[in-house]
């Protein structure tokens, strides 16, 4: 039991430390998206709206989002694993 707890905690801590996976970004709420460096309320809303046109299959897909250019997509890629 204690091993499962420790393993679960380590997985949670690693995820929190290194960011979300691409799959999690496709499902993240506005608040969760805003935890990523460089994403504010407006970008989070734009990301959620763009996801309705199809999920992001790579971090470069973020450039589909209005207001997200090459630099912002790179920042998201670097901060989200």
Chimera marker file (.cmm) of the C-alpha trace (Angstrom):
<marker_set name="trace">
<marker id="1" x="0.000" y="0.000" z="0.000" r="1" g="1" b="0" radius="0.5"/>
<marker id="2" x="2.743" y="2.447" z="0.933" r="1" g="1" b="0" radius="0.5"/>
<marker id="3" x="4.615" y="1.658" z="-2.288" r="1" g="1" b="0" radius="0.5"/>
<marker id="4" x="1.547" y="2.502" z="-4.363" r="1" g="1" b="0" radius="0.5"/>
<marker id="5" x="1.149" y="5.771" z="-2.474" r="1" g="1" b="0" radius="0.5"/>
<marker id="6" x="4.795" y="6.702" z="-2.997" r="1" g="1" b="0" radius="0.5"/>
<marker id="7" x="4.663" y="5.739" z="-6.666" r="1" g="1" b="0" radius="0.5"/>
<marker id="8" x="1.505" y="7.782" z="-7.170" r="1" g="1" b="0" radius="0.5"/>
<marker id="9" x="3.016" y="10.764" z="-5.397" r="1" g="1" b="0" radius="0.5"/>
<marker id="10" x="6.189" y="10.584" z="-7.505" r="1" g="1" b="0" radius="0.5"/>
<marker id="11" x="4.173" y="10.441" z="-10.727" r="1" g="1" b="0" radius="0.5"/>
<marker id="12" x="2.073" y="13.401" z="-9.615" r="1" g="1" b="0" radius="0.5"/>
<marker id="13" x="5.140" y="15.405" z="-8.542" r="1" g="1" b="0" radius="0.5"/>
<marker id="14" x="6.939" y="14.702" z="-11.812" r="1" g="1" b="0" radius="0.5"/>
<marker id="15" x="3.905" y="15.761" z="-13.838" r="1" g="1" b="0" radius="0.5"/>
<marker id="16" x="3.503" y="18.943" z="-11.808" r="1" g="1" b="0" radius="0.5"/>
<marker id="17" x="7.198" y="19.745" z="-12.105" r="1" g="1" b="0" radius="0.5"/>
<marker id="18" x="7.628" y="19.125" z="-15.805" r="1" g="1" b="0" radius="0.5"/>
<marker id="19" x="4.232" y="20.183" z="-17.106" r="1" g="1" b="0" radius="0.5"/>
<marker id="20" x="1.452" y="18.439" z="-18.954" r="1" g="1" b="0" radius="0.5"/>
<marker id="21" x="1.607" y="15.923" z="-21.738" r="1" g="1" b="0" radius="0.5"/>
<marker id="22" x="0.206" y="16.776" z="-25.156" r="1" g="1" b="0" radius="0.5"/>
<marker id="23" x="-2.838" y="14.631" z="-24.405" r="1" g="1" b="0" radius="0.5"/>
<marker id="24" x="-3.479" y="16.559" z="-21.204" r="1" g="1" b="0" radius="0.5"/>
<marker id="25" x="-3.245" y="19.833" z="-23.097" r="1" g="1" b="0" radius="0.5"/>
<marker id="26" x="-6.008" y="18.613" z="-25.376" r="1" g="1" b="0" radius="0.5"/>
<marker id="27" x="-8.224" y="18.065" z="-22.330" r="1" g="1" b="0" radius="0.5"/>
<marker id="28" x="-7.035" y="20.799" z="-19.941" r="1" g="1" b="0" radius="0.5"/>
<marker id="29" x="-9.424" y="23.342" z="-18.497" r="1" g="1" b="0" radius="0.5"/>
<marker id="30" x="-8.888" y="27.064" z="-18.870" r="1" g="1" b="0" radius="0.5"/>
<marker id="31" x="-7.378" y="27.233" z="-15.385" r="1" g="1" b="0" radius="0.5"/>
<marker id="32" x="-5.009" y="24.345" z="-16.085" r="1" g="1" b="0" radius="0.5"/>
<marker id="33" x="-3.869" y="25.921" z="-19.351" r="1" g="1" b="0" radius="0.5"/>
<marker id="34" x="-3.197" y="29.203" z="-17.565" r="1" g="1" b="0" radius="0.5"/>
<marker id="35" x="-0.673" y="27.416" z="-15.331" r="1" g="1" b="0" radius="0.5"/>
<marker id="36" x="1.606" y="27.049" z="-18.368" r="1" g="1" b="0" radius="0.5"/>
<marker id="37" x="4.090" y="29.900" z="-18.745" r="1" g="1" b="0" radius="0.5"/>
<marker id="38" x="2.971" y="32.323" z="-21.442" r="1" g="1" b="0" radius="0.5"/>
<marker id="39" x="-0.700" y="31.306" z="-21.494" r="1" g="1" b="0" radius="0.5"/>
<marker id="40" x="-3.130" y="33.825" z="-20.062" r="1" g="1" b="0" radius="0.5"/>
<marker id="41" x="-6.911" y="33.861" z="-19.995" r="1" g="1" b="0" radius="0.5"/>
<marker id="42" x="-7.351" y="34.981" z="-23.602" r="1" g="1" b="0" radius="0.5"/>
<marker id="43" x="-4.915" y="32.407" z="-25.036" r="1" g="1" b="0" radius="0.5"/>
<marker id="44" x="-6.411" y="29.655" z="-22.896" r="1" g="1" b="0" radius="0.5"/>
<marker id="45" x="-9.863" y="30.476" z="-24.284" r="1" g="1" b="0" radius="0.5"/>
<marker id="46" x="-8.469" y="30.576" z="-27.829" r="1" g="1" b="0" radius="0.5"/>
<marker id="47" x="-6.786" y="27.188" z="-27.334" r="1" g="1" b="0" radius="0.5"/>
<marker id="48" x="-10.019" y="25.660" z="-26.055" r="1" g="1" b="0" radius="0.5"/>
<marker id="49" x="-11.951" y="27.134" z="-28.994" r="1" g="1" b="0" radius="0.5"/>
<marker id="50" x="-9.391" y="25.835" z="-31.504" r="1" g="1" b="0" radius="0.5"/>
<marker id="51" x="-9.463" y="22.352" z="-29.958" r="1" g="1" b="0" radius="0.5"/>
<marker id="52" x="-13.064" y="22.108" z="-31.120" r="1" g="1" b="0" radius="0.5"/>
<marker id="53" x="-11.718" y="22.139" z="-34.698" r="1" g="1" b="0" radius="0.5"/>
<marker id="54" x="-9.527" y="19.147" z="-33.905" r="1" g="1" b="0" radius="0.5"/>
<marker id="55" x="-7.121" y="18.135" z="-31.198" r="1" g="1" b="0" radius="0.5"/>
<marker id="56" x="-3.504" y="19.229" z="-31.234" r="1" g="1" b="0" radius="0.5"/>
<marker id="57" x="-1.311" y="16.444" z="-32.580" r="1" g="1" b="0" radius="0.5"/>
<marker id="58" x="1.967" y="18.294" z="-32.002" r="1" g="1" b="0" radius="0.5"/>
<marker id="59" x="3.136" y="21.389" z="-30.201" r="1" g="1" b="0" radius="0.5"/>
<marker id="60" x="3.473" y="23.121" z="-33.575" r="1" g="1" b="0" radius="0.5"/>
<marker id="61" x="-0.310" y="22.818" z="-33.873" r="1" g="1" b="0" radius="0.5"/>
<marker id="62" x="-0.549" y="25.643" z="-31.351" r="1" g="1" b="0" radius="0.5"/>
<marker id="63" x="0.251" y="28.000" z="-34.213" r="1" g="1" b="0" radius="0.5"/>
<marker id="64" x="-3.300" y="27.326" z="-35.425" r="1" g="1" b="0" radius="0.5"/>
<marker id="65" x="-4.489" y="29.291" z="-32.398" r="1" g="1" b="0" radius="0.5"/>
<marker id="66" x="-5.089" y="32.968" z="-33.054" r="1" g="1" b="0" radius="0.5"/>
<marker id="67" x="-2.406" y="34.963" z="-31.244" r="1" g="1" b="0" radius="0.5"/>
<marker id="68" x="0.067" y="32.092" z="-31.000" r="1" g="1" b="0" radius="0.5"/>
<marker id="69" x="3.087" y="32.402" z="-33.243" r="1" g="1" b="0" radius="0.5"/>
<marker id="70" x="6.281" y="30.455" z="-33.657" r="1" g="1" b="0" radius="0.5"/>
<marker id="71" x="7.876" y="31.877" z="-30.475" r="1" g="1" b="0" radius="0.5"/>
<marker id="72" x="4.832" y="31.145" z="-28.308" r="1" g="1" b="0" radius="0.5"/>
<marker id="73" x="4.566" y="27.607" z="-29.727" r="1" g="1" b="0" radius="0.5"/>
<marker id="74" x="8.248" y="27.078" z="-28.917" r="1" g="1" b="0" radius="0.5"/>
<marker id="75" x="7.722" y="28.336" z="-25.345" r="1" g="1" b="0" radius="0.5"/>
<marker id="76" x="4.803" y="25.953" z="-24.859" r="1" g="1" b="0" radius="0.5"/>
<marker id="77" x="6.840" y="23.090" z="-26.269" r="1" g="1" b="0" radius="0.5"/>
<marker id="78" x="9.710" y="23.854" z="-23.869" r="1" g="1" b="0" radius="0.5"/>
<marker id="79" x="7.500" y="24.161" z="-20.801" r="1" g="1" b="0" radius="0.5"/>
<marker id="80" x="5.117" y="21.296" z="-21.476" r="1" g="1" b="0" radius="0.5"/>
<marker id="81" x="6.462" y="17.767" z="-21.693" r="1" g="1" b="0" radius="0.5"/>
<link id1="1" id2="2" r="1" g="1" b="0" radius="0.2"/>
<link id1="2" id2="3" r="1" g="1" b="0" radius="0.2"/>
<link id1="3" id2="4" r="1" g="1" b="0" radius="0.2"/>
<link id1="4" id2="5" r="1" g="1" b="0" radius="0.2"/>
<link id1="5" id2="6" r="1" g="1" b="0" radius="0.2"/>
<link id1="6" id2="7" r="1" g="1" b="0" radius="0.2"/>
<link id1="7" id2="8" r="1" g="1" b="0" radius="0.2"/>
<link id1="8" id2="9" r="1" g="1" b="0" radius="0.2"/>
<link id1="9" id2="10" r="1" g="1" b="0" radius="0.2"/>
<link id1="10" id2="11" r="1" g="1" b="0" radius="0.2"/>
<link id1="11" id2="12" r="1" g="1" b="0" radius="0.2"/>
<link id1="12" id2="13" r="1" g="1" b="0" radius="0.2"/>
<link id1="13" id2="14" r="1" g="1" b="0" radius="0.2"/>
<link id1="14" id2="15" r="1" g="1" b="0" radius="0.2"/>
<link id1="15" id2="16" r="1" g="1" b="0" radius="0.2"/>
<link id1="16" id2="17" r="1" g="1" b="0" radius="0.2"/>
<link id1="17" id2="18" r="1" g="1" b="0" radius="0.2"/>
<link id1="18" id2="19" r="1" g="1" b="0" radius="0.2"/>
<link id1="19" id2="20" r="1" g="1" b="0" radius="0.2"/>
<link id1="20" id2="21" r="1" g="1" b="0" radius="0.2"/>
<link id1="21" id2="22" r="1" g="1" b="0" radius="0.2"/>
<link id1="22" id2="23" r="1" g="1" b="0" radius="0.2"/>
<link id1="23" id2="24" r="1" g="1" b="0" radius="0.2"/>
<link id1="24" id2="25" r="1" g="1" b="0" radius="0.2"/>
<link id1="25" id2="26" r="1" g="1" b="0" radius="0.2"/>
<link id1="26" id2="27" r="1" g="1" b="0" radius="0.2"/>
<link id1="27" id2="28" r="1" g="1" b="0" radius="0.2"/>
<link id1="28" id2="29" r="1" g="1" b="0" radius="0.2"/>
<link id1="29" id2="30" r="1" g="1" b="0" radius="0.2"/>
<link id1="30" id2="31" r="1" g="1" b="0" radius="0.2"/>
<link id1="31" id2="32" r="1" g="1" b="0" radius="0.2"/>
<link id1="32" id2="33" r="1" g="1" b="0" radius="0.2"/>
<link id1="33" id2="34" r="1" g="1" b="0" radius="0.2"/>
<link id1="34" id2="35" r="1" g="1" b="0" radius="0.2"/>
<link id1="35" id2="36" r="1" g="1" b="0" radius="0.2"/>
<link id1="36" id2="37" r="1" g="1" b="0" radius="0.2"/>
<link id1="37" id2="38" r="1" g="1" b="0" radius="0.2"/>
<link id1="38" id2="39" r="1" g="1" b="0" radius="0.2"/>
<link id1="39" id2="40" r="1" g="1" b="0" radius="0.2"/>
<link id1="40" id2="41" r="1" g="1" b="0" radius="0.2"/>
<link id1="41" id2="42" r="1" g="1" b="0" radius="0.2"/>
<link id1="42" id2="43" r="1" g="1" b="0" radius="0.2"/>
<link id1="43" id2="44" r="1" g="1" b="0" radius="0.2"/>
<link id1="44" id2="45" r="1" g="1" b="0" radius="0.2"/>
<link id1="45" id2="46" r="1" g="1" b="0" radius="0.2"/>
<link id1="46" id2="47" r="1" g="1" b="0" radius="0.2"/>
<link id1="47" id2="48" r="1" g="1" b="0" radius="0.2"/>
<link id1="48" id2="49" r="1" g="1" b="0" radius="0.2"/>
<link id1="49" id2="50" r="1" g="1" b="0" radius="0.2"/>
<link id1="50" id2="51" r="1" g="1" b="0" radius="0.2"/>
<link id1="51" id2="52" r="1" g="1" b="0" radius="0.2"/>
<link id1="52" id2="53" r="1" g="1" b="0" radius="0.2"/>
<link id1="53" id2="54" r="1" g="1" b="0" radius="0.2"/>
<link id1="54" id2="55" r="1" g="1" b="0" radius="0.2"/>
<link id1="55" id2="56" r="1" g="1" b="0" radius="0.2"/>
<link id1="56" id2="57" r="1" g="1" b="0" radius="0.2"/>
<link id1="57" id2="58" r="1" g="1" b="0" radius="0.2"/>
<link id1="58" id2="59" r="1" g="1" b="0" radius="0.2"/>
<link id1="59" id2="60" r="1" g="1" b="0" radius="0.2"/>
<link id1="60" id2="61" r="1" g="1" b="0" radius="0.2"/>
<link id1="61" id2="62" r="1" g="1" b="0" radius="0.2"/>
<link id1="62" id2="63" r="1" g="1" b="0" radius="0.2"/>
<link id1="63" id2="64" r="1" g="1" b="0" radius="0.2"/>
<link id1="64" id2="65" r="1" g="1" b="0" radius="0.2"/>
<link id1="65" id2="66" r="1" g="1" b="0" radius="0.2"/>
<link id1="66" id2="67" r="1" g="1" b="0" radius="0.2"/>
<link id1="67" id2="68" r="1" g="1" b="0" radius="0.2"/>
<link id1="68" id2="69" r="1" g="1" b="0" radius="0.2"/>
<link id1="69" id2="70" r="1" g="1" b="0" radius="0.2"/>
<link id1="70" id2="71" r="1" g="1" b="0" radius="0.2"/>
<link id1="71" id2="72" r="1" g="1" b="0" radius="0.2"/>
<link id1="72" id2="73" r="1" g="1" b="0" radius="0.2"/>
<link id1="73" id2="74" r="1" g="1" b="0" radius="0.2"/>
<link id1="74" id2="75" r="1" g="1" b="0" radius="0.2"/>
<link id1="75" id2="76" r="1" g="1" b="0" radius="0.2"/>
<link id1="76" id2="77" r="1" g="1" b="0" radius="0.2"/>
<link id1="77" id2="78" r="1" g="1" b="0" radius="0.2"/>
<link id1="78" id2="79" r="1" g="1" b="0" radius="0.2"/>
<link id1="79" id2="80" r="1" g="1" b="0" radius="0.2"/>
<link id1="80" id2="81" r="1" g="1" b="0" radius="0.2"/>
</marker_set>
